[in-house]
Amino acid sequence: MNASDLRGLALATLFPGFLGAHDVPPWLAAMAAEGLGGVVLFGRNVDPDRGDAGVAALTGALHAINPDLMVAIDEEGGDVTRLDVAAGSMLPGNAALGALDDPEATERVAAEVAARLRACGIDLNLAPVADVDSNPLNPVIGVRSFGFDPDLVARHVAAYIAGQQAQGVAATAKHFPGHGGTSEDSHLVVPSIDDPLDVIQTRDLPPFRAAVKADVKIVMTAHIRYPALDGDRPATLSRPVITGMLRDELGYDGLVMTDGMDMYAISQTVGHAEGAVLALLAGVDALCVGGETVGPETVEAMVAALVDAVRTGRLPEERLAEAAGRVRALRGWVLDAASSPVLYGSAADAARRAVTVHGDITLTAPPLVVELDDDPSMAAGPIPWGVGRHLVDRLPGTVLARVTASTADLSAVLAALPSRRLVVGVRGVRRRPWQVAAVQAARAARPDLIVVDHDVNPLPEVLGEHYLLTHGAARVTAEAAAQRLAAALTP
């Protein structure tokens, strides 16, 4: 095979991100014309003034350069959104859908988001998260999971895949073989799950088995070490995990894609170029490279590494051709897929039904809302969250204050409005002890305060007697909570 053919095969395995919401960068246009497999869109590619129409124009420009190029996005709903990055997601996240535990509703929600994605010209959604929320201190999964019960997660993963793929948008089960048990974030370190094989089999694999049975088109790998499976090598680079477990044991023959190769666990260890070769040797087909600092130099280095690995005999040419073939086969499926009727309004309905209410949460006057803010996860980014802004919209006169760990003394805020009922919004209290202390101090001053918890794994000492659980920080669930709080004062 000549150099040009090898370069084409290498390019077909790559899915880089890029900067810009209006024009296709020249370097990306050139690679797309040569046969680049696809691109990944992020919030930085969405112009808030143009919204979905702007995204459709951008994807249209990409497809005009190369109709076979695929466009992917992380539109999980809940805390992780790209299309709604400016205002928060209009989709309930996985935790809310899992709390509702209505697989038919999950399927309808997935169909609704997929119809929107297809209208935007997006071919692949890097969702659903198939991880089981087995570690309450996990800093990056949490609300992105359907829950802590493997069977519950499995049935909702299958339902989500069915709803999404019925619209001709390929679904992605991630992060194989499971990211829920970590206490660290693979964006920042190389986490390790040290549980024995039987625990991984019974806790983490059922959702992925369900995904394979549901004919999921993509499985995304985890940059996590599993010593019981392959010593110190992260799953993305592990042949026993990708080929042995996913391919041979689970019987999966679809596209395998890496999590972002720019994440610490790859870019700061073996590096992008060597990571590309090791991933394909492990059995991976597509390489996601989405970081803001990624540009043509990084992508070219990965292409060169793959071509050189074939020429030196390190990477079999047949393996590279197989990987590129799976990417092209998926594009064929997307082009041929039809779409089913969609029941619009399913997401808002599911969000309303998912909100959990306990105690007296009825507001009889505009409240004082205090939201305890902190740094978001790397996966979610700085997306607006909280019930306060929606109460301000519904109840004129509502006062909203946001505080952080460095400004967590609420005494002055409470003293300024002594007669207002207090609503406190929290997120991630298990990982943020300062929030626990702030709520307890506020409750001592205002025993009837209402807590709105926008996360999962709530603490009883934080919730108290009057609370709402939104099971995530989506805009749509926050609006549903605000509607419940303001019901007595609004028509």
Order of alpha helices (4+ residues) and beta strands (2+ residues): alpha-beta-alpha-beta-alpha-beta-alpha-alpha-beta-alpha-beta-alpha-beta-alpha-beta-alpha-alpha-beta-alpha-alpha-alpha-beta-beta-alpha-beta-alpha-beta-alpha-beta-alpha-beta-alpha
